[in-house]
Amino acid sequence: MTAPEPRAQPPPVRARARLWRWRRSPLRRRSDVLQAWTGLVLALAVPAAAPTVTVIVHNSVHTALRADAAADARSGAPVDAVLVRDAPRHPEPGSEEARHTLYRAEVRFFGPDGRPRTGEAEVRPGLSAGSTVRVWRDAEGRVTDPPMAAGEIRSRALGWAATAGVAVALTGAGAYGVAAMALDRRRDAGWERAWADTAPRWTTSA
């Protein structure tokens, strides 16, 4: 009795060659080497530049916003105001959303010159006319937003810093993409010139 013939085995799968542009080959072109160096430089530059840009943007924005908040605090002041009309009621009184919702309503307050003035301020829903609310008044006696709090300044600075870091990464990726496209066009043009020189030898009749 003969032994059963072993089943044919699939050929071993060769690992895909990596970093082929760095390997010596008669098919490797100067543009391939240039593309490899471009990718290497960007791969090293982007991770090094992103943290630096992030810190610089964060510190710059944080400093600028703190200066703006300090200027707003010097030029204005919080004052008591009286609600002229009832504020709109929230569709879901007592809900979490209602506690964070504000409506614009007309208020009356005294300006820097001591004269009564009116303006619009954001108030909690459901307040009745005659209720006292706290508003921020600028140097000209207009209702304005209060200076940014430290938490808001920190949040905005972090947001701009994160945006800057992402922008650096996208710029690096875009630079590599543009370089690759330019090199591809160069390689295509080289292929066309080579074919223009070779085609007549193949198409000429004997």
C-alpha positions in Angstrom: 0.0 0.0 0.0 1.5 3.3 -1.1 1.5 6.3 1.1 -1.0 9.0 0.2 0.5 11.7 -1.9 0.9 14.8 0.2 -1.3 17.7 -0.8 0.3 20.5 -2.7 1.3 23.3 -0.5 0.9 27.0 -1.5 4.2 28.7 -2.3 5.5 30.7 0.7 4.3 34.3 0.6 7.3 36.6 0.4 7.2 39.6 2.6 6.6 42.8 0.8 9.8 44.6 0.3 10.0 47.6 2.5 12.1 50.7 2.1 12.9 49.6 -1.4 13.9 53.1 -2.4 16.9 52.8 -0.1 18.1 49.5 -1.5 20.6 49.5 -4.4 19.0 48.3 -7.6 19.5 49.0 -11.3 15.9 50.1 -11.5 16.2 52.6 -8.7 16.2 56.2 -10.0 17.4 59.4 -8.6 13.8 60.5 -8.1 13.2 57.5 -6.0 16.2 58.4 -3.7 15.0 62.0 -3.5 11.5 60.9 -2.5 13.0 58.6 0.2 15.1 61.4 1.6 12.1 63.8 1.5 10.0 61.4 3.5 12.8 60.8 6.0 13.4 64.5 6.5 9.7 65.2 7.0 9.3 62.2 9.3 12.0 63.6 11.6 11.0 67.3 11.2 7.3 67.1 11.9 7.5 65.3 15.3 10.2 67.7 16.3 8.4 70.9 15.2 4.9 70.0 16.3 5.5 70.2 20.1 7.5 73.4 19.7 4.8 75.1 17.6 2.1 73.9 20.0 3.9 75.4 23.0 4.6 78.7 21.2 1.0 79.1 20.1 -0.4 78.1 23.5 1.7 80.7 25.3 1.1 83.4 22.7 -2.7 82.9 22.7 -2.9 82.6 26.5 -0.9 85.8 27.0 -3.0 87.7 24.5 -6.3 86.5 26.0 -5.2 87.4 29.5 -4.3 90.9 28.3 -7.7 91.3 26.6 -9.5 90.1 29.7 -7.5 92.5 31.9 -8.3 95.4 29.6 -12.0 94.5 29.6 -12.0 94.4 33.4 -10.4 97.8 33.6 -12.8 99.4 31.2 -16.0 98.0 32.6 -17.7 97.0 35.8 -20.4 94.6 37.0 -23.7 96.4 37.9 -27.2 95.3 39.1 -29.9 95.5 36.5 -33.7 95.1 36.7 -35.5 92.9 34.2 -38.0 94.9 32.2 -40.1 92.0 31.0 -40.6 88.4 31.9 -37.9 86.2 30.5 -39.0 83.3 28.2 -39.6 80.0 30.0 -37.7 76.9 29.1 -39.8 74.0 27.5 -38.4 71.7 30.2 -38.2 73.6 33.5 -35.8 72.0 36.0 -33.9 70.0 33.5 -30.2 69.9 33.0 -30.5 71.9 29.8 -32.6 74.5 31.5 -29.9 75.1 34.1 -27.4 76.0 31.3 -29.7 77.9 29.0 -29.8 81.7 28.9 -32.2 84.0 27.1 -31.7 87.5 25.9 -34.0 89.9 27.7 -34.3 93.7 28.2 -32.9 95.1 31.4 -32.7 98.6 33.0 -29.6 99.8 34.8 -27.7 102.9 35.6 -24.8 104.1 33.4 -21.5 105.6 34.5 -23.1 109.1 34.5 -25.8 107.9 36.9 -28.6 108.0 34.3 -30.9 105.0 33.8 -30.3 103.1 30.6 -31.7 99.9 29.0 -30.1 97.1 27.1 -30.2 93.4 26.5 -28.5 90.8 28.6 -28.5 87.0 28.9 -30.6 85.8 31.8 -31.9 82.5 33.2 -35.2 81.3 31.8 -38.4 82.0 33.7 -37.3 85.2 35.6 -40.2 87.6 36.1 -40.2 91.3 35.4 -38.6 93.3 38.2 -36.0 90.6 39.0 -32.5 91.8 39.7 -29.7 90.4 37.6 -26.0 91.0 37.4 -24.7 92.4 34.1 -21.4 93.8 32.9 -21.3 97.4 31.7 -18.5 98.9 29.7 -17.0 102.4 30.0 -19.7 103.8 27.6 -22.5 102.4 29.6 -23.5 99.6 27.3 -24.2 96.0 28.3 -21.3 93.8 27.2 -19.9 90.4 27.8 -17.9 90.0 31.0 -14.1 89.5 30.8 -13.1 85.9 30.0 -12.6 83.8 33.1 -9.3 81.9 33.6 -10.9 78.6 32.7 -12.2 80.0 29.4 -8.8 81.5 28.6 -7.1 78.2 29.3 -9.6 76.2 27.2 -9.2 78.6 24.2 -5.4 78.5 24.4 -5.4 74.7 24.5 -7.8 74.6 21.5 -5.5 76.9 19.4 -2.4 74.9 20.5 -4.0 71.6 19.4 -5.1 73.2 16.1 -1.5 74.4 15.5 -0.1 70.9 16.2 -2.5 69.3 13.8 -1.7 72.0 11.2 2.0 71.1 11.4 1.2 67.4 10.8 -1.1 68.2 7.9 1.5 70.6 6.4 4.1 67.8 6.6 1.8 65.3 5.0 0.8 67.8 2.3 4.4 68.7 1.6 5.3 65.0 1.1 2.2 64.5 -1.2 3.1 67.5 -3.3 6.7 66.3 -3.6 5.6 62.8 -4.5 3.2 64.1 -7.2 6.0 66.3 -8.7 8.4 63.3 -8.8 5.7 61.1 -10.3 5.3 63.6 -13.1 9.0 63.7 -13.6 9.2 59.9 -13.8 6.2 59.8 -16.2 8.0 62.3 -18.4 11.1 60.2 -18.3 9.2 57.1 -19.3 7.7 59.0 -22.3 11.1 60.2 -23.5 12.5 56.7 -23.1 9.6 55.2 -25.1 9.9 57.9 -27.8 13.5 56.8 -28.2 12.8 53.0 -28.1 9.4 52.7 -30.0 10.8 53.4 -33.5 13.2 50.4 -33.1 10.3 48.1 -32.3 7.9 49.4 -34.9 10.3 49.7 -37.9 9.6 46.9 -40.4 12.5 44.6 -41.3 
